[in-house]
């Protein structure tokens, strides 16, 4: 069995938001899995939902005692934001990653920046909706998404944000792809009409989610092939 996906969220995430997170991941993985010709012979990539987890025995003075510990360690009080690179580095170094290699997808309600603290303080006007360490972890924030007044639009935009960063945590688009891709830092983004297009602002996210709503399956053919490659790699144990 290959890598599974662990899903967590911060204590301020509403039940409806966590449900969109879990359901969106489940829908993407199942759609991909049942398109695979060996779907009924192999188990799908496991998705483990830990929510806002806590290990009480570690809470007094030990690191990694719960999801809120990661937020506290990466939160910048001056900016009133989580510093995403610090958060993702904590995930990369956590004992559970070393013991059992897996993908991490987390949703937080705090505002988020993709810049290291010194750069973020120089540009406090810049926020990010989510960011990732492709192949390991991704973090998304509902802080800006909650500004969308219409509930249907807000939920569609949030599901789009989750799909996009699920793609990133699975390292899609692949780093070996040379067509219809744009590299931005560690992340590859698609330039097709696809959910892997990059949304810089909330307005971008709204516009892209509206544009993709009529597509049904929102990954383009190239990104779908990349996703299938990841699913296949995790569905078989090669010996």
Residue, then its C-alpha position, 0 to 999 in steps of 0.5 A: x500500500x502506498x501513501x495515504x492522505x491525512x485530513x486535519x483542521x483547526x478548532x475554529x473550522x465550522x462543521x460545514x467547512x470541514x464537511x466540504x473538505x472531507x467530501x471534496x477529497x473523497x469525491x476526487x479520489x473515488x472518481x479517479x479510482x473508479x476510472x482505473x481499470x483495476x479499481x475493483x481489485x485494489x483498495x483506493x488511496x486511504x483517506x484518514x480524517x483526524x479533524x482537530x486532533x489532540x494527544x492529551x498526554x503530550x499537552x503539558x510540555x511536549x511538541x506535536x501535541x495536537x493540530x493547534x500546536x502547529x498553528x501556535x508555532x507558526x502564528x505571527x502575532x504582529x501580522x495576525x497570520x499563520x506563516x505557511x512555510x513554518x507550518x509546512x516545515x513542522x509537518x515535514x519534520x513531524x515524527x509521523x511523517x518519518x514513521x509513515x510517509x503520507x500526504x497531509x491536507x489541513x484547513x485553518x480559519x486563521x489568515x495565511x501568508x505564503x512568505x517567510x516572516x520577514x518578507x510577510x512583515x514587509x508586505x502585510x497587504x498580501x495574503x494567500x488562500x493556501x499553499x503547499x509543499x508538493x508531495x508532502x503537505x498543503x494548507x488552506x485557509x477559510x479566513x478570506x473565503x468567509x468574506x463571500x456573502x452568498x452561501x452557494x458561491x462561498x461553498x463552491x469557492x471553498x470546494x475549488x480551493x480544496x481540489x486545487x490544493x489536493x492536486x498540489x499535495x499530490x504534486x500535480x501538475x507533475x514536475x516533469x510536465x513541460x506543456x501548459x504549466x507555469x511554475x511558481x516557487x515550489x508549485x506547478x500550476x496548469x494554464x489549461x482551463x483547469x482547477x490547477x490554475x492559480x488563484x492569487x486573490x479571493x476575487x480570482x478564486x471566485x471567478x475561477x470557481x464560476x468558470x469551472x462550475x460548468x465543467x463537472x470534472x474540473x481537472x484538465x486531461x493533462x492534470x487528470x493523467x498526472x493524478x491517475x499516475x499518482x493513484x496508480x503508484x499508490x494502488x500497487x505494491x511493486x516487488 
